[in-house]
Amino acid sequence: MYQWKYAVSSADDAPDTAPILLKGSIEQNLEKAAALGYDAIEVHTREDAVLDYAAIRDTEQRTGAKVAMVITGRLNTEGECSLISDIPYVAAAAMEGMRQYIDMAQQLHADIVIGWAKGNVPKGGAREKYMARLANNLKALADYAQARGVRILLEVINRYEVNVFTTADETMSFLEKYQLANCYVHLDTFHMGIDECDPVEAIRRCKGRLGYVHLADNSRRYPGSGQFDFRRILDTLVETGYQGYLSVECLPYPDGIEAAKRALAHMKSL
């Protein structure tokens, strides 16, 4: 049987409308994840968060759980920073914030996800200009990250939320066009259910460049609660040689702990 590595979303705090299941300090969330049977957590945080790395490493060693990923969305949703902003000081702040995230990930022996913080092409804007700017900034960040043993994962998000990287093919085509090293694709089953004609073909398109996978059912509740065929998704991940984490990032329904339990039970049943 293929031994998957499962992670679960976590943050210091988050509203119940956010797809975050564990809340508390990183150390507390590592404890909770391990008790639930997870291998790791992903951490949603700000770039300037003050972390006790010694305590985190001690908790990882004691529990066997680790930090798999640092999620950077709050740099945009709270900090209003964008890597393709037309405002020089905003783009500069986004770059500096990403470097801080990369330094954090280096300390945690994790990678980073760039989703919302890449920004959106403004209405009426010349798309190619913004994509070239994004590629230039990502290349600089990818080089900075590679020197620190950190990978960059570009999240594919549905078209109702963003207008950059809404499908696997668009994201892969961007990586291929600009020949970006140390940048990989991050797929999310919830977003795939909106914008991909076939999630299996989306996964196949990313073969060799798929670095991270989020799990949620079609309603964004826990896997197994809705309509998605996760067995088919797992079979395709095996087929393409994916060996990364499967991270449960879903709405905390009926609550975070119960959703985490049900998600893992369903995925392991497959």
N, C-alpha and C positions, 0 to 999 in steps of 0.2 A: 504494500500500500504506500502511496506517495505521502510523505510526511510534510504537510504544509506548515508554514510558520504564520501564526495568527497574531495580529496586533489589534488594538482598540483605541478609539479616539479619546483624548483627555485634554483637560485645561484646568487652570486655576479656578475659573468660574465661567459660566456661560448661561444664557437664557434657555428655557426649555424648547424654544423654537430653533435652536442650533443643533446640528447633528453631533453632539458631544455626549459621551456616555459616562465617563468618569470625571469627577470634579474634586479638586484638592491640589496639594503640592505634588510635584513630580514624584517625590518619595512615597507619598500616600497612594498615588495612582499606580505606581509600580507594585505596591503591596496588594492593592485591590485586583489588579490585572492578574497577578500570579495566583491569587486565591481563586479566581474564576477559571483558571486554566489557560490563560493567554501567555504568549511568549514575549510580548512587547507592548509598548504604548507608542502612539504618536502624540506629540505635544503641540498644542495650539497656544502660542504665546506671543508676546511682543519682543522685538529685537533687543530692547534694553532691559529685559527682565534680569534681576539679580538672582543667580542660582547658586546653590551650595553643591558644587561638583563633587566634592569629596563624599558628602552624604549620599548623593545620587549613586555614585560608584559603589559605595558600601551597600546600599539597598539592592542594587543590581546583583551584586555578588551573593547576597544573602537570599534573595528571592528567586534568582534565575531568570527574571524578566529584565528586559533592557529597553532603552529608548531607541526606537527604530527610525523615527522621522521627526523633523522639526517643520511645522506648518507655518507659513509666513503671511497668511491672509490678513492678519490684523494690521500689518503695516499699511494696507490699503483701506480696510473697513474702518479702522480707528484713526490711523495716521494720514489717510488720504494721499498716500504716495503711489506713484505709478512710474514704471520703467520707461514708458513712452510719452510721458507728459511733455507738452510744449513749453512748460514753465521751467526754466533751467534749474532753479533751486529745488523744485519738487522732484525732478528727475535725479538730481544730485543726492537728495535726501533718500530717495529710493535705493540708489546704488550703495550709499553708506549703510543704510539699514540692512540690505542684503549681505553686505560684508560682515556686519555684526551677527546676522543669523548663521552665516557660514562658520564664523569663529565659534559660535555656540555649538553648532553641530560637530565641529572638530573635537571640542571638549567632551561631547556626549557620544562620540564615535557613531554618529548618525548621518543621515543625508537631509536635504531640504526640499520642500515642495514649493514651487512658485505657481500660484493660481491667480487670484484676484490682483495681486501686486504687479503683474505684468502690465495691467491697464487695458483700456479699450480705445479703439480708433474713434475719434470724435465724429459726430454726424457731419457728413460732407467732406471729411478729411481724405486726403490721398493715401489710400491704404498702403501702397508700396513704400511710401516714405516712412510710415510708422513701423512697418514690419522690418525695414532695414535698420531703423534706430533700435528696435528691440533686439535684433540679431547682434548688432554691435555691442550693446550693453550686456547681453547674455554671454557673448564670447569673453568679455573681460571678467565677468563673474565666474564663468566656467573655469577659466585659467586660475583665478584666485582660489576657487574651491578645490580644483585638482591638486594644487600644491599643498593642500591641507587634508587630502584624503576624503573629500566630501563630494558627493554627486548631486547634480541638480535635476530635479524631476519637474517637468512641465505638465500641469494638470489640464485635462480636457474637461471643460465645463459647458453645460448646455446653453443654447443660444438665447434663452430668456434672461440669462444672468450676465453674459459677456458676449463680445463679438470677435474675440481672438481665441483661436484654438478651441473650436466647438466640436470638432470631430477628430478621430484618430488620423485619418488621411491628411487633413489639413496640417496637423501637428508634425507628422512624419515628413510631409513634403517640405515644410519649413526647415526642419533639421537637415534634410538632404540638400536643399537649395543652398543654405548658408554654411554647410559643412561644419556644424557645431559639434565639437567633441565634448565629452563629459556632460552632455545633456541627454536626458531620457524622457520617455513618455509615462505619464501617470494616468491610468484609466479608472473611472468610477462607474460602477454598474448602474447607479441611478441616472447619471448624466447620459450614459450610453443608451438607456431606455428611451430617452427623448430624441436624441439626434443621430443615432446610428441605425441604419436600416437592418443591420444584422450584427449583434455584438461579437459573434464568432469571427466574422470577417474583420471587424475592427481590431480584435486581438491579433489575428494573423498578420494584419498590416503592420503591426508594431513588433513583429518577431525580431529579436536581437536588440531592440531599443526599449522594450517595456521594462520599467524599473520599479513600479509600485502599482498596487491595485486596491481600490476602495470597494467595500461591499455594502450594499443597501438594496432593499427590494424596490419595486416600482413606485410605491407610495413614500419611499425614503424611510420606511420603518425597517425593522430587523429582517435579515435574509430568512426566507421561509414563511413570511407573513403575507406575501403577495403572489404575483404572477410569474416572476422570473424563474427560468430553468438554470439553477446554479450548477447542476451536474454537468450540463453542456458547457458552461463557462469553465469549470474546472478541467474537463476533458481537453478543451482547447488550450488552456494554459499549459497542461502537460505536453500536448502536441508541439507547442512552440518552444518548449524548454524553459519556461519561466520558473525561476527559483527564488523570487523575492517574497516579501510579506503580502499577506491578504489582510487588510485592515478594515475592521468593522467601523464605519462612520455613518451612523444612521440616527434618526430622531430617538430621543429617550422615551420611548413608549413601550409598555406602560410607565416605566421609569428606566433610568440608565442601567442599573445593575441587572434588572430583569431582561432588558433588551440585549445586553451583552451575553447573558446566560443563554437565551433562546437562540441568538445568532450563532454562537459557537456550537451549540448542540445540533442545530440544523446542518451547519457546514460539515461537521464531523460525521454526521449520519450519511453523508454522500461519499 
